[in-house]
Amino acid sequence: MQITSKDGKLSFTVRVQPRVSRDEIVGEHQDGLKIRLTAPPVDDRANEALRKLLASRLNVPLAAVRIAAGEHSRTKRVEIFGVTAAMIEALRE
């Protein structure tokens, strides 16, 4: 998984699969994380569910998680403030 650091934030790629039975981080997909979400991909509901899942798993405020690119795509670039690369790496386990 490729994690980049800039200006106190870490960014990485996620591949989202919406409309599944439960929210979960599955593991790696190409150079990022694969995440399954119960929310549908309409009205930013899947994006918000993604932010909430990452914020709760990393124990950071929701405001610390931002979708930097790919808001209307299944492949997204996420930026998170206040975490370490080791914390991000631990998500895939």
C-alpha positions in Angstrom: 0.0 0.0 0.0 1.4 3.4 -1.0 1.1 6.1 1.7 2.3 9.6 1.1 2.9 12.3 3.8 2.7 16.0 3.2 2.0 19.0 5.6 1.0 16.8 8.5 -1.4 14.6 6.6 -1.2 11.2 5.2 -2.9 10.2 2.0 -3.6 6.8 0.4 -5.9 5.2 -2.1 -9.1 3.3 -1.2 -11.4 1.2 -3.4 -15.0 1.4 -2.2 -17.6 -1.3 -2.8 -21.0 0.2 -1.9 -24.3 -1.5 -1.0 -23.0 -4.6 0.8 -24.3 -6.3 4.0 -21.9 -4.6 6.4 -19.2 -2.0 6.7 -15.7 -3.5 6.7 -12.1 -3.0 5.6 -11.3 -6.1 3.6 -7.6 -5.7 2.9 -5.5 -4.4 0.0 -6.6 -3.8 -3.5 -3.8 -2.9 -5.9 -2.0 0.0 -4.1 -4.7 0.8 -1.5 -7.3 -0.4 0.8 -10.5 -2.2 -0.2 -13.5 -1.0 1.9 -17.0 -2.3 1.7 -19.9 0.0 2.8 -23.6 -0.6 3.4 -24.4 2.9 2.1 -25.4 3.5 -1.5 -23.3 5.7 -3.8 -25.9 8.4 -4.0 -26.1 11.9 -2.3 -22.6 11.4 -0.9 -23.9 8.7 1.5 -21.0 6.3 0.6 -18.4 9.1 1.0 -19.8 10.0 4.4 -19.9 6.4 5.5 -16.3 6.0 4.3 -15.2 9.0 6.4 -17.0 7.8 9.5 -15.6 4.3 9.2 -12.0 5.6 8.8 -12.4 8.1 11.6 -13.7 5.5 14.0 -11.1 2.9 13.2 -8.3 5.5 13.5 -9.8 7.2 16.5 -9.6 10.7 15.0 -12.4 13.3 14.6 -14.5 13.1 11.5 -13.1 16.5 10.4 -9.6 14.9 10.2 -10.7 12.6 7.3 -11.1 14.1 3.9 -11.7 12.7 0.4 -9.1 14.5 -1.7 -10.0 12.9 -5.1 -12.5 10.6 -6.6 -15.6 11.7 -4.8 -17.8 10.2 -7.7 -15.6 7.2 -8.3 -15.1 3.9 -6.5 -11.4 4.6 -6.4 -10.7 7.5 -4.0 -7.7 9.3 -2.6 -8.2 9.9 1.2 -6.2 12.4 3.4 -6.1 12.0 7.1 -4.6 14.4 9.7 -3.1 13.3 13.0 -2.2 9.7 12.2 1.0 7.8 11.5 1.8 5.5 8.6 1.8 2.5 11.0 -1.8 3.3 12.0 -2.8 3.3 8.3 -0.9 0.0 7.7 -2.7 -1.6 10.7 -6.1 -1.1 9.0 -5.4 -3.7 6.4 -5.0 -6.5 9.0 
